Amino acid sequence: MQPFKTQFTLSRDYLAECFDQSLPYGKGAKPNYLFPALMLAAGAGSLIFTEQPKVLGYMLIAFAILELLHIRFRRAWWLARQMWGKSAGSEVTLTIDERGITTQSDHTQTALLWSDIERVMETELGLIVVSKSGGQHYLSKSLFTADLASEIVTRANS
């Protein structure tokens, strides 16, 4: 494998692409509406059917509404948290070579050896590298050539 090295910026656009392309493959792909529905029902039941102080019922309803807002605005909230982080806007150096895939910035350094990669999933705009420890790392296809992308998929999935 020919060593490949490039740099990119962790911009809002890159992070938005990361979220959008990774979401269908993550644990929270489908929002769980059952939990807020149960909290809402428990809060309403507490208000209607008990003689206890109404604080518990109102708190459960408030938490249910908060959880629904969390589900509705999860992309915006995730992007805001990433942009508040110290890595936002920093330059990242991506290196792909015989050892594996390495990313390095002023704040972090990540090295994924080929033997540590369980599989690579190809999305429309990028690659999701899944490590054996369960972590997922997104790489945009705009960073490298189509030949290199297919070589990464082939090498990691073999």
Backbone as CSV, one residue per row, in Angstrom:
resi,resn,N_x,N_y,N_z,CA_x,CA_y,CA_z,C_x,C_y,C_z
1,MET,0.853,-1.184,0.000,0.000,0.000,0.000,0.893,1.239,0.000
2,GLN,0.567,2.133,-0.887,1.290,3.406,-1.001,0.883,4.312,0.171
3,PRO,1.831,4.838,0.957,1.453,5.735,2.060,0.704,6.969,1.534
4,PHE,-0.324,7.372,2.269,-1.152,8.509,1.888,-1.247,9.448,3.088
5,LYS,-1.102,10.742,2.835,-1.161,11.724,3.919,-1.896,12.962,3.410
6,THR,-2.813,13.469,4.222,-3.539,14.691,3.877,-3.924,15.424,5.150
7,GLN,-4.348,16.667,4.989,-4.821,17.463,6.124,-6.209,17.986,5.816
8,PHE,-7.020,18.103,6.875,-8.346,18.701,6.747,-8.687,19.416,8.045
9,THR,-9.697,20.262,7.981,-10.131,21.032,9.141,-11.423,20.440,9.695
10,LEU,-11.494,20.310,11.007,-12.732,19.853,11.652,-13.721,21.015,11.685
11,SER,-14.301,21.277,10.532,-15.250,22.384,10.389,-16.656,21.910,10.716
12,ARG,-17.556,22.846,10.809,-18.963,22.527,11.061,-19.521,21.657,9.942
13,ASP,-19.145,21.947,8.693,-19.626,21.162,7.555,-19.126,19.717,7.628
14,TYR,-17.862,19.532,7.974,-17.312,18.179,8.084,-18.021,17.414,9.205
15,LEU,-18.221,18.060,10.340,-18.871,17.404,11.471,-20.336,17.091,11.164
16,ALA,-21.010,17.977,10.427,-22.401,17.715,10.033,-22.465,16.499,9.110
17,GLU,-21.522,16.409,8.182,-21.453,15.232,7.301,-21.209,13.978,8.129
18,CYS,-20.334,14.084,9.090,-20.024,12.960,9.976,-21.286,12.466,10.689
19,PHE,-22.056,13.389,11.254,-23.274,13.013,11.971,-24.292,12.393,11.010
20,ASP,-24.531,13.058,9.889,-25.557,12.600,8.954,-25.242,11.233,8.363
21,GLN,-23.981,10.990,8.042,-23.604,9.722,7.439,-23.487,8.597,8.469
22,SER,-23.166,8.921,9.711,-22.990,7.898,10.749,-24.294,7.521,11.438
23,LEU,-25.259,8.411,11.448,-26.493,8.177,12.212,-27.194,6.864,11.872
24,PRO,-27.384,6.520,10.595,-28.088,5.259,10.314,-27.365,4.014,10.805
25,TYR,-26.073,4.121,11.093,-25.283,2.967,11.507,-25.002,2.956,13.004
26,GLY,-25.479,3.961,13.732,-25.211,4.056,15.162,-26.274,3.389,16.003
27,LYS,-26.071,3.449,17.305,-27.004,2.834,18.249,-28.335,3.572,18.304
28,GLY,-28.306,4.885,18.100,-29.526,5.674,18.187,-30.125,6.005,16.838
29,ALA,-30.047,5.066,15.901,-30.553,5.330,14.551,-32.048,5.628,14.568
30,LYS,-32.784,4.845,15.338,-34.223,5.084,15.471,-34.482,5.647,16.858
31,PRO,-35.089,6.827,16.935,-35.347,7.416,18.253,-36.309,6.553,19.070
32,ASN,-36.078,6.530,20.361,-36.911,5.757,21.274,-37.981,6.678,21.864
33,TYR,-39.169,6.613,21.307,-40.269,7.443,21.800,-41.009,6.789,22.962
34,LEU,-40.721,5.528,23.225,-41.418,4.819,24.303,-41.101,5.424,25.664
35,PHE,-39.836,5.737,25.910,-39.429,6.292,27.206,-40.145,7.608,27.528
36,PRO,-40.136,8.622,26.639,-40.868,9.847,26.966,-42.378,9.625,27.051
37,ALA,-42.899,8.691,26.260,-44.335,8.407,26.327,-44.696,7.816,27.690
38,LEU,-43.867,6.919,28.182,-44.122,6.335,29.505,-43.985,7.376,30.616
39,MET,-42.991,8.261,30.503,-42.845,9.324,31.511,-44.047,10.260,31.475
40,LEU,-44.509,10.587,30.271,-45.676,11.461,30.132,-46.909,10.793,30.739
41,ALA,-47.109,9.507,30.471,-48.245,8.776,31.026,-48.151,8.685,32.546
42,ALA,-46.951,8.413,33.062,-46.772,8.324,34.514,-47.024,9.678,35.174
43,GLY,-46.546,10.756,34.549,-46.785,12.089,35.100,-48.255,12.458,35.084
44,ALA,-48.927,12.183,33.968,-50.368,12.472,33.881,-51.141,11.614,34.866
45,GLY,-50.758,10.333,34.983,-51.414,9.444,35.941,-51.220,9.914,37.371
46,SER,-50.035,10.390,37.675,-49.745,10.902,39.008,-50.590,12.144,39.320
47,LEU,-50.759,12.996,38.329,-51.569,14.207,38.532,-53.051,13.890,38.678
48,ILE,-53.526,12.929,37.902,-54.971,12.652,37.858,-55.421,11.712,38.965
49,PHE,-54.660,10.648,39.203,-55.156,9.566,40.048,-54.624,9.533,41.470
50,THR,-53.786,10.468,41.863,-53.285,10.446,43.239,-53.617,11.751,43.945
51,GLU,-53.599,11.670,45.244,-53.840,12.845,46.067,-52.521,13.438,46.573
52,GLN,-51.424,12.878,46.107,-50.110,13.339,46.536,-49.831,14.735,45.975
53,PRO,-48.823,15.401,46.523,-48.436,16.691,45.938,-48.129,16.524,44.442
54,LYS,-48.430,17.531,43.686,-48.372,17.456,42.224,-46.959,17.618,41.652
55,VAL,-45.954,17.823,42.496,-44.594,18.078,42.023,-44.060,16.908,41.187
56,LEU,-44.258,15.679,41.643,-43.757,14.512,40.924,-44.374,14.434,39.529
57,GLY,-45.650,14.625,39.418,-46.326,14.564,38.118,-45.802,15.618,37.161
58,TYR,-45.652,16.846,37.669,-45.136,17.917,36.816,-43.678,17.671,36.407
59,MET,-42.891,17.108,37.327,-41.503,16.806,36.989,-41.416,15.731,35.916
60,LEU,-42.227,14.684,36.017,-42.213,13.626,35.011,-42.639,14.162,33.643
61,ILE,-43.642,15.010,33.624,-44.082,15.613,32.359,-42.984,16.514,31.790
62,ALA,-42.331,17.290,32.648,-41.245,18.159,32.188,-40.085,17.330,31.631
63,PHE,-39.734,16.233,32.290,-38.664,15.371,31.792,-39.055,14.719,30.461
64,ALA,-40.316,14.353,30.310,-40.785,13.771,29.051,-40.670,14.789,27.916
65,ILE,-41.053,16.036,28.179,-40.934,17.094,27.170,-39.468,17.355,26.843
66,LEU,-38.625,17.371,27.858,-37.190,17.567,27.646,-36.606,16.440,26.792
67,GLU,-37.015,15.214,27.050,-36.538,14.074,26.272,-37.023,14.161,24.819
68,LEU,-38.251,14.596,24.599,-38.759,14.773,23.238,-37.983,15.871,22.502
69,LEU,-37.640,16.946,23.209,-36.826,18.005,22.605,-35.429,17.477,22.265
70,HIS,-34.889,16.644,23.149,-33.584,16.036,22.909,-33.621,15.184,21.631
71,ILE,-34.676,14.417,21.449,-34.810,13.593,20.252,-34.951,14.470,19.010
72,ARG,-35.771,15.490,19.100,-36.038,16.357,17.938,-34.801,17.141,17.502
73,PHE,-34.014,17.638,18.449,-32.879,18.502,18.135,-31.536,17.819,18.369
74,ARG,-31.477,16.490,18.247,-30.237,15.783,18.570,-29.097,16.145,17.629
75,ARG,-29.384,16.376,16.347,-28.320,16.759,15.411,-27.737,18.120,15.794
76,ALA,-28.607,19.087,16.006,-28.153,20.437,16.365,-27.397,20.419,17.690
77,TRP,-27.875,19.663,18.652,-27.226,19.584,19.951,-25.858,18.909,19.820
78,TRP,-25.759,17.831,19.038,-24.493,17.142,18.848,-23.493,18.078,18.161
79,LEU,-23.947,18.778,17.121,-23.055,19.715,16.421,-22.589,20.844,17.345
80,ALA,-23.492,21.365,18.152,-23.119,22.435,19.088,-22.062,21.945,20.069
81,ARG,-22.247,20.735,20.601,-21.257,20.191,21.543,-19.898,20.004,20.870
82,GLN,-19.906,19.543,19.622,-18.644,19.364,18.908,-17.968,20.709,18.640
83,MET,-18.749,21.720,18.283,-18.182,23.031,17.976,-17.683,23.737,19.238
84,TRP,-18.236,23.417,20.400,-17.757,23.978,21.664,-16.467,23.298,22.115
85,GLY,-16.195,22.105,21.601,-15.018,21.343,22.006,-13.736,21.986,21.515
86,LYS,-12.640,21.634,22.152,-11.361,22.246,21.813,-10.835,21.797,20.451
87,SER,-11.323,20.685,19.926,-10.860,20.203,18.623,-11.524,20.900,17.447
88,ALA,-12.629,21.587,17.688,-13.355,22.248,16.594,-12.467,23.279,15.906
89,GLY,-12.470,23.234,14.585,-11.687,24.189,13.815,-10.211,23.860,13.705
90,SER,-9.770,22.762,14.323,-8.349,22.436,14.289,-8.007,21.646,13.024
91,GLU,-6.751,21.710,12.669,-6.243,20.969,11.521,-5.951,19.531,11.956
92,VAL,-6.403,18.582,11.149,-6.183,17.166,11.425,-5.348,16.585,10.288
93,THR,-4.325,15.823,10.643,-3.505,15.133,9.653,-3.927,13.674,9.612
94,LEU,-4.335,13.218,8.438,-4.755,11.837,8.231,-3.653,11.106,7.478
95,THR,-3.215,9.978,8.039,-2.183,9.160,7.404,-2.713,7.736,7.269
96,ILE,-2.616,7.202,6.055,-3.005,5.816,5.799,-1.782,5.129,5.209
97,ASP,-1.324,4.057,5.889,-0.128,3.358,5.431,-0.234,1.872,5.740
98,GLU,0.879,1.172,5.695,0.914,-0.275,5.924,0.463,-0.660,7.334
99,ARG,0.683,0.214,8.293,0.307,-0.082,9.687,-1.178,0.093,9.921
100,GLY,-1.775,1.133,9.331,-3.187,1.394,9.554,-3.556,2.830,9.248
101,ILE,-4.536,3.322,9.980,-5.070,4.673,9.780,-4.764,5.497,11.024
102,THR,-4.112,6.633,10.825,-3.727,7.500,11.936,-4.265,8.899,11.701
103,THR,-4.860,9.486,12.742,-5.247,10.894,12.696,-4.548,11.602,13.837
104,GLN,-4.103,12.817,13.548,-3.379,13.576,14.565,-3.747,15.043,14.440
105,SER,-4.039,15.646,15.593,-4.271,17.089,15.666,-3.519,17.619,16.875
106,ASP,-3.695,18.893,17.164,-3.033,19.474,18.335,-3.540,18.870,19.636
107,HIS,-4.755,18.322,19.614,-5.398,17.875,20.851,-5.498,16.361,20.990
108,THR,-5.509,15.638,19.874,-5.668,14.183,19.954,-4.807,13.479,18.921
109,GLN,-4.553,12.212,19.198,-3.900,11.350,18.236,-4.557,9.989,18.318
110,THR,-5.029,9.494,17.177,-5.697,8.203,17.122,-4.998,7.335,16.096
111,ALA,-4.678,6.117,16.487,-4.060,5.164,15.564,-4.895,3.889,15.558
112,LEU,-5.383,3.525,14.390,-6.118,2.280,14.218,-5.271,1.361,13.348
113,LEU,-4.753,0.323,13.936,-4.001,-0.658,13.177,-4.985,-1.488,12.352
114,TRP,-4.520,-2.016,11.232,-5.417,-2.819,10.391,-5.955,-4.004,11.181
115,SER,-5.153,-4.558,12.081,-5.605,-5.701,12.880,-6.656,-5.311,13.915
116,ASP,-6.747,-4.024,14.252,-7.741,-3.549,15.230,-9.073,-3.169,14.584
117,ILE,-9.115,-3.162,13.268,-10.330,-2.765,12.558,-11.180,-3.999,12.298
118,GLU,-12.417,-3.952,12.774,-13.337,-5.076,12.580,-13.913,-5.061,11.169
119,ARG,-14.375,-3.879,10.732,-14.927,-3.754,9.385,-14.999,-2.280,9.011
120,VAL,-15.216,-2.040,7.725,-15.411,-0.686,7.211,-16.723,-0.682,6.436
121,MET,-17.597,0.240,6.800,-18.875,0.376,6.103,-18.795,1.596,5.194
122,GLU,-19.229,1.421,3.967,-19.187,2.504,3.009,-20.543,3.192,2.960
123,THR,-20.544,4.517,3.106,-21.762,5.307,2.976,-21.666,6.111,1.684
124,GLU,-22.669,6.883,1.416,-22.692,7.681,0.191,-21.509,8.653,0.124
125,LEU,-21.180,9.277,1.264,-20.143,10.312,1.272,-18.872,9.942,2.020
126,GLY,-18.830,8.763,2.640,-17.653,8.453,3.429,-17.537,7.003,3.821
127,LEU,-16.617,6.762,4.736,-16.363,5.432,5.277,-16.514,5.479,6.791
128,ILE,-17.165,4.468,7.344,-17.259,4.335,8.800,-16.369,3.159,9.182
129,VAL,-15.303,3.466,9.908,-14.342,2.451,10.335,-14.760,1.996,11.733
130,VAL,-15.046,0.705,11.860,-15.492,0.148,13.140,-14.343,-0.657,13.733
131,SER,-13.905,-0.245,14.921,-12.808,-0.963,15.576,-13.357,-2.156,16.351
132,LYS,-12.480,-3.079,16.694,-12.894,-4.270,17.440,-13.404,-3.920,18.829
133,SER,-13.003,-2.758,19.343,-13.489,-2.319,20.659,-14.894,-1.721,20.561
134,GLY,-15.427,-1.573,19.338,-16.782,-1.069,19.158,-16.866,0.385,18.755
135,GLY,-15.751,1.103,18.764,-15.756,2.511,18.382,-15.938,2.692,16.887
136,GLN,-16.569,3.799,16.515,-16.773,4.116,15.110,-16.055,5.419,14.782
137,HIS,-15.390,5.443,13.631,-14.656,6.616,13.173,-15.084,6.900,11.745
138,TYR,-15.436,8.138,11.461,-15.908,8.507,10.128,-14.794,9.208,9.358
139,LEU,-14.640,8.827,8.098,-13.713,9.479,7.185,-14.479,9.866,5.926
140,SER,-14.415,11.117,5.566,-15.091,11.588,4.365,-14.337,11.134,3.129
141,LYS,-15.078,10.698,2.107,-14.446,10.293,0.848,-13.815,11.475,0.127
142,SER,-14.192,12.687,0.498,-13.608,13.865,-0.140,-12.131,14.034,0.225
143,LEU,-11.660,13.289,1.217,-10.269,13.392,1.659,-9.312,12.591,0.789
144,PHE,-9.813,11.576,0.068,-8.932,10.720,-0.711,-9.619,10.259,-1.991
145,THR,-8.865,9.548,-2.817,-9.374,9.103,-4.111,-10.310,7.906,-3.943
146,ALA,-11.092,7.635,-4.977,-12.003,6.488,-4.960,-11.221,5.176,-4.889
147,ASP,-10.062,5.125,-5.539,-9.228,3.914,-5.497,-8.745,3.635,-4.078
148,LEU,-8.333,4.687,-3.375,-7.875,4.506,-2.002,-9.027,4.086,-1.091
149,ALA,-10.203,4.643,-1.319,-11.376,4.263,-0.516,-11.677,2.783,-0.699
150,SER,-11.666,2.309,-1.921,-11.947,0.887,-2.152,-10.829,0.008,-1.589
151,GLU,-9.597,0.475,-1.620,-8.479,-0.268,-1.035,-8.621,-0.360,0.486
152,ILE,-9.081,0.727,1.122,-9.308,0.707,2.577,-10.387,-0.303,2.931
153,VAL,-11.477,-0.295,2.181,-12.583,-1.225,2.438,-12.099,-2.664,2.252
154,THR,-11.387,-2.911,1.162,-10.900,-4.258,0.889,-9.918,-4.732,1.953
155,ARG,-8.993,-3.882,2.310,-7.959,-4.266,3.284,-8.548,-4.505,4.668
156,ALA,-9.469,-3.638,5.084,-10.046,-3.777,6.430,-11.014,-4.939,6.529
157,ASN,-11.724,-5.232,5.469,-12.742,-6.289,5.511,-12.196,-7.663,5.127
158,SER,-10.883,-7.750,4.880,-10.313,-9.061,4.515,-9.833,-9.825,5.721
